[in-house]
């Protein structure tokens, strides 16, 4: 069983910074595909940043150069450092993991940021609000 718990959300003025963390529990954390997603009411949940088992990172175009994702396999923690926050970054942010022993054994790559349905574990979310 894999559980994820986010922390670090809050309210910040435009141009400010916030850091999110996601602590995971479960076996073989280093083999998890991890990502951050966000969602605003009435819109689909969108991928923000992801890191695969080998540490390769991808970002959504909207956050490139402003957000930094990192995965600490020793502390079972996923981080998202957000800088130069804008009002359009306001959303509920979710930590997600994909872990499947079958997928791992088959050597299949981690899901893309657009394949949110392939992430099989989710945190409860943490709200980020950016004010003008």
NORFEN-V535834 format. One record per pair of residues at least 4 apart in sequence whose C-alpha atoms are under 8 Angstrom apart, sorted by sequence separation. I is the first residue (numbers start at 1). J is the second residue. D is the distance in whole Angstrom. If there is no record, write none. Layout:
# NORFEN-V535834
i->I j->J d->D
i->I j->J d->D
This chain:
# NORFEN-V535834
i->12 j->16 d->6
i->25 j->29 d->7
i->28 j->32 d->7
i->39 j->43 d->7
i->40 j->44 d->8
i->51 j->55 d->6
i->52 j->56 d->5
i->59 j->63 d->7
i->60 j->64 d->6
i->63 j->67 d->6
i->72 j->76 d->6
i->73 j->77 d->7
i->85 j->89 d->6
i->86 j->90 d->7
i->99 j->103 d->8
i->100 j->104 d->6
i->101 j->105 d->6
i->102 j->106 d->6
i->103 j->107 d->6
i->104 j->108 d->6
i->111 j->115 d->6
i->112 j->116 d->8
i->115 j->119 d->7
i->12 j->17 d->7
i->24 j->29 d->7
i->39 j->44 d->6
i->40 j->45 d->7
i->51 j->56 d->5
i->52 j->57 d->7
i->59 j->64 d->6
i->71 j->76 d->8
i->72 j->77 d->5
i->99 j->104 d->8
i->103 j->108 d->5
i->111 j->116 d->8
i->12 j->18 d->8
i->39 j->45 d->4
i->51 j->57 d->4
i->71 j->77 d->6
i->72 j->78 d->6
i->38 j->45 d->6
i->39 j->46 d->6
i->50 j->57 d->6
i->51 j->58 d->7
i->71 j->78 d->4
i->111 j->118 d->6
i->10 j->18 d->8
i->37 j->45 d->6
i->38 j->46 d->5
i->49 j->57 d->7
i->50 j->58 d->5
i->70 j->78 d->6
i->71 j->79 d->6
i->111 j->119 d->7
i->9 j->18 d->7
i->37 j->46 d->5
i->38 j->47 d->7
i->49 j->58 d->6
i->50 j->59 d->7
i->69 j->78 d->7
i->70 j->79 d->5
i->8 j->18 d->7
i->9 j->19 d->7
i->37 j->47 d->4
i->38 j->48 d->7
i->49 j->59 d->4
i->69 j->79 d->6
i->70 j->80 d->7
i->8 j->19 d->6
i->9 j->20 d->6
i->36 j->47 d->6
i->37 j->48 d->5
i->48 j->59 d->6
i->49 j->60 d->6
i->68 j->79 d->8
i->69 j->80 d->5
i->8 j->20 d->4
i->35 j->47 d->7
i->36 j->48 d->5
i->37 j->49 d->7
i->48 j->60 d->5
i->57 j->69 d->8
i->68 j->80 d->6
i->69 j->81 d->6
i->98 j->110 d->7
i->7 j->20 d->6
i->8 j->21 d->6
i->35 j->48 d->7
i->36 j->49 d->5
i->47 j->60 d->7
i->67 j->80 d->7
i->68 j->81 d->5
i->98 j->111 d->8
i->6 j->20 d->7
i->7 j->21 d->5
i->35 j->49 d->6
i->36 j->50 d->6
i->67 j->81 d->6
i->68 j->82 d->7
i->6 j->21 d->6
i->7 j->22 d->6
i->35 j->50 d->4
i->48 j->63 d->7
i->67 j->82 d->4
i->6 j->22 d->4
i->34 j->50 d->6
i->35 j->51 d->6
i->55 j->71 d->8
i->66 j->82 d->6
i->67 j->83 d->6
i->5 j->22 d->5
i->6 j->23 d->7
i->33 j->50 d->8
i->34 j->51 d->5
i->66 j->83 d->5
i->4 j->22 d->6
i->5 j->23 d->5
i->33 j->51 d->6
i->34 j->52 d->6
i->51 j->69 d->7
i->66 j->84 d->6
i->4 j->23 d->6
i->5 j->24 d->7
i->33 j->52 d->5
i->49 j->68 d->8
i->50 j->69 d->7
i->51 j->70 d->7
i->66 j->85 d->8
i->4 j->24 d->5
i->32 j->52 d->7
i->33 j->53 d->6
i->49 j->69 d->6
i->51 j->71 d->7
i->98 j->118 d->7
i->99 j->119 d->8
i->3 j->24 d->6
i->4 j->25 d->7
i->32 j->53 d->6
i->98 j->119 d->4
i->99 j->120 d->7
i->2 j->24 d->7
i->3 j->25 d->5
i->31 j->53 d->5
i->97 j->119 d->5
i->98 j->120 d->5
i->99 j->121 d->8
i->2 j->25 d->6
i->3 j->26 d->7
i->30 j->53 d->7
i->96 j->119 d->6
i->97 j->120 d->6
i->98 j->121 d->6
i->1 j->25 d->8
i->2 j->26 d->5
i->96 j->120 d->7
i->97 j->121 d->5
i->1 j->26 d->6
i->2 j->27 d->8
i->96 j->121 d->6
i->97 j->122 d->7
i->1 j->27 d->8
i->96 j->122 d->5
i->95 j->122 d->6
i->96 j->123 d->6
i->94 j->122 d->7
i->95 j->123 d->5
i->94 j->123 d->6
i->94 j->124 d->7
i->95 j->125 d->7
i->94 j->125 d->4
i->93 j->125 d->5
i->94 j->126 d->7
i->92 j->125 d->6
i->93 j->126 d->5
i->92 j->126 d->6
i->93 j->127 d->6
i->92 j->127 d->4
i->93 j->128 d->7
i->91 j->127 d->6
i->92 j->128 d->6
i->90 j->127 d->8
i->91 j->128 d->6
i->90 j->128 d->5
i->91 j->129 d->7
i->89 j->128 d->8
i->90 j->129 d->5
i->89 j->129 d->7
i->90 j->130 d->5
i->89 j->130 d->7
i->87 j->129 d->7
i->88 j->130 d->8
i->30 j->73 d->5
i->87 j->130 d->5
i->29 j->73 d->7
i->34 j->78 d->8
i->36 j->80 d->8
i->86 j->130 d->6
i->87 j->131 d->6
i->85 j->130 d->7
i->86 j->131 d->8
i->87 j->132 d->7
i->30 j->76 d->8
i->29 j->76 d->6
i->40 j->90 d->7
i->25 j->76 d->7
i->40 j->91 d->5
i->23 j->75 d->8
i->24 j->76 d->5
i->39 j->91 d->5
i->40 j->92 d->6
i->23 j->76 d->6
i->24 j->77 d->6
i->38 j->91 d->6
i->39 j->92 d->5
i->60 j->113 d->8
i->23 j->77 d->4
i->24 j->78 d->8
i->38 j->92 d->5
i->39 j->93 d->7
i->22 j->77 d->5
i->23 j->78 d->6
i->38 j->93 d->4
i->58 j->113 d->8
i->21 j->77 d->7
i->22 j->78 d->5
i->37 j->93 d->6
i->38 j->94 d->6
i->21 j->78 d->6
i->22 j->79 d->6
i->36 j->93 d->7
i->37 j->94 d->5
i->52 j->109 d->8
i->53 j->110 d->8
i->21 j->79 d->5
i->36 j->94 d->6
i->37 j->95 d->6
i->52 j->110 d->6
i->20 j->79 d->6
i->21 j->80 d->6
i->36 j->95 d->5
i->37 j->96 d->7
i->19 j->79 d->7
i->20 j->80 d->5
i->35 j->95 d->6
i->36 j->96 d->6
i->19 j->80 d->6
i->20 j->81 d->6
i->34 j->95 d->7
i->35 j->96 d->5
i->19 j->81 d->4
i->20 j->82 d->8
i->34 j->96 d->6
i->35 j->97 d->6
i->50 j->112 d->8
i->18 j->81 d->6
i->19 j->82 d->6
i->34 j->97 d->5
i->50 j->113 d->7
i->17 j->81 d->8
i->18 j->82 d->5
i->33 j->97 d->5
i->34 j->98 d->6
i->49 j->113 d->7
i->17 j->82 d->5
i->18 j->83 d->7
i->32 j->97 d->6
i->33 j->98 d->5
i->48 j->113 d->7
i->17 j->83 d->4
i->32 j->98 d->6
i->33 j->99 d->7
i->47 j->113 d->5
i->16 j->83 d->6
i->17 j->84 d->6
i->32 j->99 d->5
i->46 j->113 d->8
i->47 j->114 d->6
i->15 j->83 d->7
i->16 j->84 d->5
i->17 j->85 d->6
i->31 j->99 d->7
i->46 j->114 d->7
i->15 j->84 d->4
i->16 j->85 d->6
i->47 j->116 d->7
i->14 j->84 d->7
i->15 j->85 d->5
i->46 j->116 d->8
i->14 j->85 d->5
i->15 j->86 d->6
i->45 j->116 d->8
i->13 j->85 d->8
i->14 j->86 d->5
i->12 j->85 d->8
i->14 j->87 d->6
i->22 j->95 d->6
i->31 j->104 d->8
i->33 j->110 d->6
i->33 j->111 d->8
i->35 j->113 d->8
i->6 j->94 d->7
i->6 j->95 d->7
i->5 j->95 d->8
i->4 j->95 d->7
i->4 j->96 d->8
i->22 j->123 d->8
i->10 j->126 d->8
i->12 j->128 d->8
i->14 j->130 d->6
i->4 j->121 d->7
i->6 j->123 d->6
i->9 j->126 d->5
i->10 j->127 d->6
i->11 j->128 d->6
i->12 j->129 d->6
i->13 j->130 d->5
i->14 j->131 d->6
i->3 j->121 d->7
i->4 j->122 d->6
i->5 j->123 d->5
i->6 j->124 d->7
i->8 j->126 d->7
i->9 j->127 d->5
i->10 j->128 d->5
i->11 j->129 d->5
i->12 j->130 d->5
i->13 j->131 d->5
i->14 j->132 d->5
i->2 j->121 d->7
i->3 j->122 d->7
i->4 j->123 d->5
i->5 j->124 d->7
i->6 j->125 d->6
i->7 j->126 d->6
i->9 j->128 d->5
i->10 j->129 d->6
i->11 j->130 d->6
i->12 j->131 d->6
i->13 j->132 d->6
i->3 j->123 d->7
i->4 j->124 d->8
i->5 j->125 d->8
i->6 j->126 d->6
i->11 j->131 d->7
